[in-house]
Every structure is written in C-alpha cells, then in structure tokens.
Amino acid sequence: MTTEGERTGPKAAAAGRALAGRLSWGLADQAASSISNFVVGVYVARSLGVTAFGVFSLAWVTYGVVLNVSRGLATDPLMVRFSGVSDASWRGAVARSSGTALGVGTALGVASVLAGLALGGGVGTAFACLGVVLPGLLLQDAWRFAFFAAGAGRKAFVNDLVWGVALVPAMVAAAHVGSVAAFVLAWGGSAAVAALYGCLQSGIRPRLTGAREWLREHRDLGYRYLVENVSNSGASQLRAYGLGAIVGVGAVGVIRGAELLLGPFLAVLMGLSLVTVAEAARVLRRAPHRLGTFCLLLGGGQAVAALLWGGALLLVPDRVGEFVLGGVWSAASELIVPVTLGVAGAGLGTGAAAGLRALGAARRSLRSQLIASACYAGGGLGGAAVGGTVGSAWGVAAATVGSSAVWWLHLRSARREHHRNSIPEVRTT
C-alpha cells in the first residue's frame, strides 16, 4: 500500500528540482547581465576619464528611471499575473506587455531627444543619443521578463548573451570615436540587436495597439508599480543630479565607479524581479506558509554575499584597481565600505519586496518604496552637503539599511492579511 508521504515525496522532489533549475537559469542570466554592465562601465571609465564618465553615468541613471517606468506599467503586472499560466494566455499577455514597453520607450525616447537638443553641450548630446536607443533597450528588457514568467530562463540567458556578443564590436568602434555619445549609441544599439532576436525566440511580435488594453486591464497594479519603481530610480537620479550640483559632475563618476566594484550585486538587484517575483508567486500558490522563509533566504543570502564581496574588494591592491578603473579607482576605492553596506541593505530589503509583489500588496509595496526613496534621496543629498562625495555614500548606506526594516514590517503585515482573507468564514445557526 502506498502512503501519502510516498506519493507526495517524488512530487516535492520534482518541484524542488524545477525550482532549482529556474533559479539556476536566473542566476546565469543575471551573471551575463552583470558581466555586460560591468564591462561597459569599466571600458567607458578607462576610455573617457572621470568627468566624461560622469556624463555617461547621468545618461545611465536616467535610463534606469525610464526602465522602471516600463517595468511598472508593462512587465511587473505580467510577472505577477501571468507566471506559470497556459501558453495561449502567456502569448497574448506578452504581445500586449511588450508592445506597452516598446510604446513607453518610443514616447520617452522622443522626450529625451528633445530634452537633449534643448540642453546642448556634452550632456545634451548624451541625452539625445539615449532617446534614440531607448525603444530597443526597453524591448530587450521586456523579453527577459516574458521568458522568466514562462519559466524559460534559458531563453532570457541566451538573449543577454546575444547582447553581450553584440556589445564587443560596438564598444571597440565607440572607443575609436572616443565620445560619450558614441558609447551611449553602442550600448543601446547592441541592445536593439538582442531585442530583435527576442522576437525570433518567442515567435511573438509586440502589439503597440494592445498597450491601451493592457494598461486598462492592469491599472490596479500598473500605476502603483509605476509610482513605486519611478520613486526608486527617481531617487537615484535626484541624488546624481544633486551630487553633481553640490560637489561636481566628477563626483557622479566617482560614485558610479564605486558602484561598479559592486557591479554583480547591483545588476542582480536591478533585475531581481525577473526571477524572484515569479518564484515567490509560485511559492504562494503551492505552499503559502513557506513564503516568509523563501523571502528571508533570498534577502539574507544577497546581503551576506554583498558583504563578502565588499570585504574582498578591500584587499584588492591599488595597482589592480587602477588597471580596472584607471584614474577613477583612487577616489572610488575610498567608498567601498559605505557602498557595500548600502548594497547589503538593499539586498535584504529586496527579499521582502518580492514577497509583497507576489501577494499583490501593491499599496503596502508602494508605501514601503516611497519611504525608502525619500530616505535614499535625503541621505544622499544631506550627506553630500555635509561631507561631499564620501558623506553622500555614507548617507545612502544608512538610509538603505534602515529602509530594509520598513519592507520587512510591511511584508509581515501583508502575510497576516492574506492569511486572514484565505480562512473561510464559519457560519453558525
């Protein structure tokens, strides 16, 4: 006679292997993304120097804001509501969500071009070039979300590899030109190659005409996620612009250089929802009581890994650092400790954020992010006013570590609410 445990044992083992496989592809994809971002940053820093690298970093930070607009409206709702669904449902949703991402890239790309032309100079040229490449950048990111929602992380990994391969000749050509504009076009143009390849991988064409329908269907999540995401990246942008005004554009390059040293973890944090929200949603459907443990392991693991990486960076000889970052290393190396603490705090909070997304607790998620963003901008700018570049780094570290506690408090409350709502009402007569 077969016992219940014997029947469920193989199922549990199979589910565990499937989860490990999806997470492995997620880690592989993030590794490919991390390496590409790190190489681009290092190559540009060595090629341009501190001031020009600061201009490139302003364009990079602005891209982060636009990327989060796209994710909030287009791909975050896709991850929450279309992870692990039927193929037909997934394909229809992806066509509309990718069309929405492409539409966001086109609209904000035009705005960036106009803003760049109005600004003029080196910064204006960089923003105009960013506007040209935004549609391809956002569409490539949308394919990654789509593949992870379907549990096909291998395709996302391959797509990022295509981008990385296309980056090599593009960066070499940009180095011959030697301008910020050339590097922005090379970076974004290679992303467009991967975006086109994503259409071939999925067999789906983005439906621009489906954007309005998508926004209407998911406005309950999309607009809250939009505000949440933009407040996050907008705080980074505000800090970068404020730091440039208070200390100088070179300080933006120094901060970016220090962040590059933590590049693998920052890239994982930026794209973490590609894996974790979908997996947290699966955990919630199959074993709701395990959601807290999943989120704690996720956030705690990232925090510990960031601390270990930062500790290793402190042992790097100056000659090695100068080989990697050139003239940016000397100032950036002074920021390793505060930047590491900031990344560790952000990693810990990301575990709770994934749980809130999986629960669909958009109101609590938004509230947490607004508090975190206000603390980030206030800490970064207040620290810059008091202690310059180093003060800004310590201000952000304190704000990020403190904000992670807010995320976890809201996750605890959201889990209790979900538990109460899932208990069927008992009627007495």
C-alpha positions in Angstrom: 0.0 0.0 0.0 1.4 3.4 -1.0 1.3 6.1 1.7 0.5 9.7 1.2 4.1 10.6 2.0 5.4 8.2 -0.6 3.1 9.8 -3.2 3.9 13.3 -2.4 7.7 12.7 -1.9 8.5 12.4 -5.6 6.3 15.3 -6.4 8.0 17.5 -3.9 11.4 16.4 -5.2 10.4 17.2 -8.8 9.1 20.6 -7.7 12.4 21.3 -5.9 14.4 20.3 -9.0 12.2 22.5 -11.2 12.7 25.5 -8.8 16.4 24.9 -8.7 16.5 24.8 -12.4 14.6 28.1 -12.8 16.7 29.8 -10.2 19.9 28.5 -11.8 18.9 30.0 -15.2 18.0 33.2 -13.3 21.4 33.3 -11.8 23.1 32.6 -15.1 21.1 35.3 -16.8 21.9 37.8 -14.1 25.6 36.8 -14.3 25.5 37.6 -18.1 23.8 40.9 -17.4 26.2 41.7 -14.6 29.3 41.0 -16.7 28.0 43.1 -19.6 27.1 46.1 -17.3 30.5 45.8 -15.5 32.5 45.6 -18.7 30.6 48.6 -20.2 31.2 50.6 -17.1 34.9 49.7 -16.8 35.5 50.2 -20.5 33.9 53.6 -20.6 35.6 54.7 -17.3 39.0 53.8 -18.7 38.3 55.4 -22.1 36.8 58.7 -21.0 38.1 59.7 -17.6 36.3 61.0 -14.5 34.3 64.0 -15.9 33.2 62.4 -19.2 32.3 59.2 -17.3 30.2 61.3 -15.0 28.2 62.5 -18.1 27.8 58.9 -19.2 26.6 58.0 -15.7 23.9 60.7 -15.8 22.6 59.1 -19.0 22.8 55.6 -17.4 20.9 56.8 -14.3 18.2 58.4 -16.5 17.8 55.1 -18.4 17.2 53.4 -15.0 14.2 55.8 -14.4 12.8 55.0 -17.9 13.4 51.3 -17.4 11.4 51.4 -14.2 8.5 53.2 -15.9 8.4 50.4 -18.4 8.6 47.7 -15.8 5.9 49.2 -13.6 3.4 49.6 -16.5 4.3 46.7 -18.7 6.3 43.8 -17.2 5.7 43.8 -13.4 2.0 43.1 -13.9 3.0 40.3 -16.4 5.2 38.7 -13.7 2.5 38.8 -11.0 -0.5 37.6 -13.1 1.0 35.5 -15.9 3.7 33.4 -14.3 3.1 29.7 -14.8 -0.1 30.2 -16.8 -1.1 28.4 -20.1 0.9 29.1 -23.2 -2.0 30.7 -25.0 -2.7 33.1 -22.1 1.0 33.9 -21.8 1.5 34.6 -25.5 -1.4 37.0 -25.6 -0.2 38.8 -22.5 3.4 39.1 -23.7 2.3 40.6 -27.1 0.5 43.3 -25.2 3.0 43.9 -22.5 6.0 44.0 -24.9 4.0 46.4 -27.0 3.5 48.6 -24.0 7.2 48.5 -23.2 8.0 49.5 -26.8 5.5 52.3 -26.7 7.0 53.6 -23.4 10.5 53.5 -25.0 9.3 55.4 -28.1 7.4 58.1 -26.2 10.1 58.8 -23.6 12.8 58.4 -26.2 11.3 61.3 -28.1 11.1 63.3 -24.9 14.8 62.5 -24.2 15.9 63.6 -27.7 14.0 66.9 -27.3 15.5 67.5 -23.8 19.0 66.8 -25.1 18.6 69.2 -28.0 17.4 71.8 -25.6 20.2 71.3 -23.2 23.0 71.2 -25.8 26.6 70.5 -25.0 28.0 67.1 -24.0 25.2 66.3 -21.5 22.6 67.3 -24.1 24.2 65.1 -26.8 24.3 62.1 -24.4 20.6 62.5 -23.6 19.7 62.9 -27.3 21.5 59.6 -28.1 19.9 57.9 -25.2 16.5 58.8 -26.6 17.4 57.1 -29.9 18.2 53.8 -28.3 15.6 53.7 -25.5 13.0 51.6 -27.6 15.5 48.8 -28.2 16.7 48.9 -24.6 13.2 48.6 -23.1 12.0 45.9 -25.6 15.1 43.7 -24.7 14.3 44.0 -21.0 10.6 43.1 -21.7 11.6 39.8 -23.4 13.6 38.9 -20.3 10.6 39.3 -18.1 8.4 37.4 -20.5 10.7 34.4 -20.6 11.0 34.2 -16.8 7.3 34.5 -16.4 7.0 31.4 -18.6 9.7 29.6 -16.6 12.0 29.7 -19.7 15.0 31.4 -18.1 17.4 29.7 -20.6 15.9 31.9 -23.3 16.5 35.1 -21.3 20.1 34.0 -20.7 20.7 33.4 -24.4 19.2 36.8 -25.2 21.5 38.5 -22.8 24.4 36.6 -24.3 23.4 37.9 -27.7 23.5 41.4 -26.3 26.9 40.8 -24.8 28.3 39.5 -28.1 27.0 42.5 -30.0 28.5 44.8 -27.4 32.1 43.8 -28.2 32.4 45.3 -31.7 30.1 48.2 -30.8 32.3 49.2 -27.8 35.5 48.8 -29.9 34.0 51.1 -32.5 32.9 53.6 -29.9 36.4 53.7 -28.4 37.8 54.7 -31.7 35.4 57.7 -31.8 36.2 58.4 -28.1 33.0 60.3 -27.2 30.2 59.8 -24.6 27.6 59.9 -27.4 29.4 57.0 -29.3 29.4 54.8 -26.2 25.7 55.5 -25.5 24.8 54.6 -29.1 27.0 51.5 -29.0 25.5 50.3 -25.7 21.9 50.9 -26.8 22.3 49.7 -30.4 23.6 46.3 -29.3 20.6 46.0 -27.0 18.4 46.6 -30.1 20.1 43.5 -31.7 19.1 41.4 -28.8 15.6 42.9 -28.8 15.1 41.8 -32.4 16.4 38.3 -31.6 13.8 38.1 -28.8 11.1 38.4 -31.3 12.6 35.3 -33.1 13.0 33.4 -29.8 9.4 34.0 -28.7 7.7 34.0 -32.1 5.7 37.0 -30.8 5.5 40.5 -32.3 5.0 43.3 -29.8 1.5 44.8 -30.2 1.7 48.5 -29.9 -2.1 48.7 -30.4 -2.6 46.4 -27.4 -0.9 48.9 -25.0 -4.1 50.7 -24.1 -5.9 47.5 -23.4 -3.0 46.3 -21.2 -2.9 49.5 -19.2 -6.6 49.4 -18.6 -6.7 45.7 -17.6 -3.9 46.1 -15.1 -4.2 49.6 -13.9 -4.8 48.4 -10.3 -1.2 47.1 -10.2 0.5 49.0 -13.0 0.0 52.6 -11.8 1.0 51.7 -8.2 4.1 49.8 -9.5 4.9 52.8 -11.8 5.0 55.2 -8.9 6.9 52.7 -6.8 9.5 52.0 -9.5 9.9 55.6 -10.5 10.3 56.7 -6.9 13.1 54.2 -6.6 15.1 55.2 -9.7 14.0 58.8 -9.5 15.7 59.0 -6.1 18.9 57.7 -7.7 18.5 60.3 -10.4 17.8 63.1 -8.0 20.8 62.1 -5.9 23.1 62.0 -9.0 21.9 65.4 -10.2 22.1 66.9 -6.7 25.6 65.5 -6.2 26.7 66.9 -9.5 25.4 70.3 -8.5 26.8 70.2 -4.9 30.1 68.6 -5.5 30.6 68.4 -9.3 30.0 66.1 -12.2 33.2 64.2 -11.4 31.7 63.1 -8.1 28.9 61.3 -10.0 31.6 59.4 -11.9 33.3 58.5 -8.6 30.1 57.2 -7.1 29.4 55.2 -10.3 32.9 53.8 -10.2 32.5 52.6 -6.6 29.1 51.0 -7.6 30.9 49.2 -10.5 33.1 47.5 -8.0 29.8 46.0 -6.5 28.5 45.6 -10.0 27.5 41.9 -9.9 25.2 42.6 -6.9 23.8 45.9 -8.2 22.9 44.3 -11.5 21.2 41.4 -9.7 19.2 43.8 -7.6 18.1 45.8 -10.7 16.7 42.7 -12.4 15.9 40.6 -9.4 12.2 40.6 -10.1 12.9 38.6 -13.3 13.3 35.5 -11.0 12.1 36.2 -7.5 8.6 37.6 -8.1 7.7 34.7 -10.3 9.1 32.2 -7.9 7.5 33.9 -4.9 4.2 33.8 -6.7 4.6 30.1 -7.3 5.6 29.5 -3.6 2.5 31.5 -2.6 0.2 29.3 -4.7 1.6 26.0 -3.7 2.8 26.5 -0.1 1.8 29.9 1.3 3.3 29.2 4.7 6.8 29.0 3.1 6.7 32.5 1.6 8.3 34.2 4.6 11.2 31.6 4.7 11.7 31.9 0.9 11.9 35.7 1.1 14.3 35.6 4.2 16.6 33.2 2.5 16.5 35.3 -0.7 17.2 38.7 1.0 19.7 37.3 3.6 21.7 35.4 1.0 22.1 38.6 -1.1 23.1 40.6 2.0 25.8 38.1 3.1 27.1 37.7 -0.5 27.4 41.5 -0.8 29.3 41.8 2.4 31.7 39.0 1.4 32.3 40.7 -1.9 32.9 44.1 -0.3 35.3 42.5 2.1 37.3 41.0 -0.7 37.4 44.4 -2.5 39.2 45.9 0.5 42.1 43.5 -0.2 42.5 44.5 -3.8 45.9 46.1 -4.4 45.9 49.6 -5.8 47.7 48.6 -9.0 44.9 46.1 -9.8 42.2 48.7 -9.1 43.9 51.2 -11.3 44.2 48.6 -14.1 40.4 48.1 -13.9 39.1 51.6 -13.4 42.0 53.8 -14.4 42.0 57.2 -12.8 38.6 56.6 -11.2 40.0 54.0 -8.8 41.8 56.3 -6.4 38.6 58.1 -5.3 36.2 55.2 -5.8 38.2 52.9 -3.5 37.5 55.2 -0.5 33.8 54.4 -0.9 33.9 50.6 -0.8 32.7 50.2 2.8 29.6 52.5 2.6 28.6 51.3 -0.8 28.9 47.7 0.3 26.7 48.3 3.3 24.2 50.1 1.1 24.1 47.1 -1.3 23.8 44.7 1.5 20.8 46.6 3.0 19.2 46.8 -0.4 19.6 43.1 -0.9 18.0 42.3 2.4 15.0 44.5 1.5 14.6 43.0 -1.9 13.6 39.7 -0.3 10.7 41.4 1.4 9.8 43.3 -1.8 9.5 40.1 -3.8 7.0 38.8 -1.2 4.9 41.9 -1.3 4.8 41.7 -5.1 3.8 38.1 -5.0 1.0 38.8 -2.6 -0.3 41.6 -4.9 0.0 44.0 -1.9 0.6 47.0 -4.2 -0.5 49.5 -1.6 2.0 48.3 1.0 4.7 47.9 -1.6 4.2 51.4 -2.8 4.2 52.8 0.7 7.5 51.0 1.5 9.2 52.2 -1.6 8.1 55.8 -1.1 9.7 55.8 2.4 12.8 54.1 1.1 13.2 56.5 -1.8 12.7 59.6 0.4 15.4 58.2 2.8 17.7 57.5 -0.1 17.5 60.9 -1.6 17.6 62.7 1.7 20.6 60.6 2.9 22.5 61.0 -0.3 22.0 64.8 -0.7 22.2 65.6 3.0 25.4 63.6 3.2 26.8 65.4 0.2 26.1 68.8 1.7 27.9 67.8 5.0 30.7 65.6 3.8 30.9 65.7 0.0 31.2 62.5 -2.0 32.1 60.3 1.0 29.3 61.8 3.1 26.8 61.1 0.3 27.9 57.4 0.2 27.5 57.0 4.0 24.2 58.8 4.0 22.8 56.4 1.3 24.2 53.4 3.3 22.4 54.4 6.5 19.2 55.2 4.6 19.2 51.8 2.7 19.9 49.7 5.8 17.1 51.5 7.7 14.6 51.2 4.8 15.0 47.4 4.6 13.3 47.2 8.0 10.3 49.0 6.6 10.0 46.5 3.8 10.0 43.6 6.3 7.4 45.1 8.6 5.1 45.6 5.7 5.6 42.1 4.5 4.7 40.7 7.9 1.5 42.7 7.9 0.6 41.7 4.3 1.1 38.0 5.1 -1.2 38.3 8.1 -3.8 40.0 6.0 -3.5 37.3 3.3 -3.8 34.6 5.9 -7.0 36.1 7.4 -8.6 36.6 4.0 -7.8 33.0 3.0 -9.5 31.5 6.0 -13.1 30.5 5.0 -15.9 32.2 7.1 -17.5 29.8 9.6 -21.3 30.4 9.9 -23.3 29.3 12.9 -27.0 28.8 13.1 
